[in-house]
Amino acid sequence: MKKRPLSPHLQIYKPQLTSVLSILHRFSAVLMLGGLMALVGYFTTLVLLPTFFTMVHSFLTSLTGKILVSLFLLVFWFFVGTSIRYLVWDTGRGFSLQEVYASGQFAVLMTFVLTAFTILALWGKLI
């Protein structure tokens, strides 16, 4: 049997905005699923275990809890931004190299702007 060379893999290619956003989009989907399960658990404790709910609520309003909620919001808005980008691509538009990079940069910018606005709306100021 002839020994064939392996095709180039991740260690060969230089990370680009498009590949990094694609990988992070998938990773954010997994984190969102975990965060949404935690949110369902949070509301379930409100109904079933009111004393535990007050403990969880006091944790979420602490500095550590606010940081975790802020990170979840960052992941949420990143997922929304990149999902909109993929929905536009599903229409067959935005495939030129300039448009691909512009939509990626817009998704990243939108992530940080909407996260900051959401944090301001939740707590009245940045942590």
C-alpha positions as CSV (number, residue, x, y, z in Angstrom):
1,M,0.0,0.0,0.0
2,K,1.3,3.4,-1.0
3,K,1.8,5.9,1.8
4,R,0.0,9.1,0.9
5,P,0.7,12.5,2.4
6,L,-1.9,13.8,4.8
7,S,-3.9,16.9,3.7
8,P,-3.1,20.2,5.5
9,H,-5.0,20.6,8.8
10,L,-5.6,23.3,11.4
11,Q,-1.9,23.5,12.4
12,I,-1.0,24.6,8.8
13,Y,-3.6,27.3,8.2
14,K,-3.4,30.8,9.7
15,P,-6.6,31.7,11.6
16,Q,-8.7,34.2,9.7
17,L,-11.7,36.2,10.7
18,T,-14.1,33.9,8.8
19,S,-12.8,30.7,10.3
20,V,-12.6,32.1,13.9
21,L,-16.1,33.5,13.7
22,S,-17.4,30.2,12.4
23,I,-15.8,28.2,15.2
24,L,-16.9,30.7,17.9
25,H,-20.5,30.6,16.5
26,R,-20.7,26.9,17.1
27,F,-19.1,27.2,20.5
28,S,-21.5,30.0,21.5
29,A,-24.4,27.8,20.5
30,V,-23.3,25.2,23.1
31,L,-22.7,27.9,25.7
32,M,-26.2,29.3,25.0
33,L,-27.8,25.9,25.5
34,G,-26.1,25.7,28.9
35,G,-27.1,29.2,29.8
36,L,-30.7,28.6,28.8
37,M,-30.9,25.5,30.8
38,A,-29.5,27.4,33.8
39,L,-32.2,30.1,33.2
40,V,-34.9,27.4,33.2
41,G,-33.5,26.1,36.4
42,Y,-33.5,29.5,37.9
43,F,-37.2,30.1,37.2
44,T,-38.0,26.5,38.3
45,T,-36.4,27.3,41.7
46,L,-38.7,30.3,42.0
47,V,-41.7,28.0,41.9
48,L,-40.5,24.9,43.6
49,L,-37.8,26.0,46.1
50,P,-38.3,29.7,47.1
51,T,-35.5,29.6,49.7
52,F,-33.0,28.3,47.1
53,F,-34.2,30.9,44.7
54,T,-33.3,33.7,47.1
55,M,-29.8,32.2,47.4
56,V,-29.4,31.9,43.6
57,H,-30.8,35.4,43.2
58,S,-28.4,36.9,45.7
59,F,-25.5,35.2,43.9
60,L,-26.6,36.5,40.5
61,T,-26.8,40.1,41.9
62,S,-23.3,39.8,43.4
63,L,-20.3,41.0,41.4
64,T,-19.4,37.4,40.3
65,G,-23.0,36.8,39.3
66,K,-23.1,40.0,37.3
67,I,-19.9,39.0,35.5
68,L,-21.4,35.6,34.6
69,V,-24.6,37.2,33.4
70,S,-22.6,39.7,31.4
71,L,-20.5,36.9,29.8
72,F,-23.8,35.1,28.9
73,L,-25.1,38.3,27.3
74,L,-21.9,38.6,25.3
75,V,-22.3,35.1,24.1
76,F,-26.0,35.7,23.3
77,W,-25.4,38.8,21.3
78,F,-22.5,37.2,19.4
79,F,-24.7,34.3,18.5
80,V,-27.4,36.7,17.3
81,G,-25.0,38.7,15.3
82,T,-23.4,35.8,13.5
83,S,-26.8,34.1,13.0
84,I,-28.0,37.2,11.2
85,R,-24.9,37.1,9.1
86,Y,-25.6,33.4,8.2
87,L,-29.2,34.2,7.4
88,V,-28.1,36.9,4.9
89,W,-25.8,34.3,3.4
90,D,-28.7,31.9,3.1
91,T,-30.3,34.4,0.7
92,G,-27.3,34.1,-1.6
93,R,-25.9,37.6,-0.8
94,G,-22.7,38.8,0.9
95,F,-20.2,36.3,-0.5
96,S,-17.6,38.7,-1.9
97,L,-14.4,38.8,0.2
98,Q,-15.0,42.5,1.2
99,E,-18.6,41.8,2.2
100,V,-17.7,38.7,4.2
101,Y,-15.1,40.6,6.2
102,A,-17.4,43.6,6.6
103,S,-20.3,41.4,7.9
104,G,-17.9,39.7,10.3
105,Q,-16.6,42.9,11.7
106,F,-20.1,44.2,12.0
107,A,-21.2,41.1,13.9
108,V,-18.3,41.6,16.4
109,L,-19.0,45.3,16.8
110,M,-22.7,44.6,17.3
111,T,-21.8,42.0,19.9
112,F,-20.0,44.5,22.1
113,V,-22.4,47.4,21.6
114,L,-25.5,45.4,22.3
115,T,-23.9,43.7,25.3
116,A,-23.0,47.1,26.7
117,F,-26.5,48.5,26.1
118,T,-28.1,45.4,27.7
119,I,-25.9,45.7,30.8
120,L,-26.7,49.4,31.1
121,A,-30.4,48.5,30.9
122,L,-30.2,45.8,33.5
123,W,-28.1,47.5,36.1
124,G,-28.2,51.1,35.2
125,K,-24.5,51.4,34.8
126,L,-21.6,49.3,33.7
127,I,-20.7,46.9,36.5
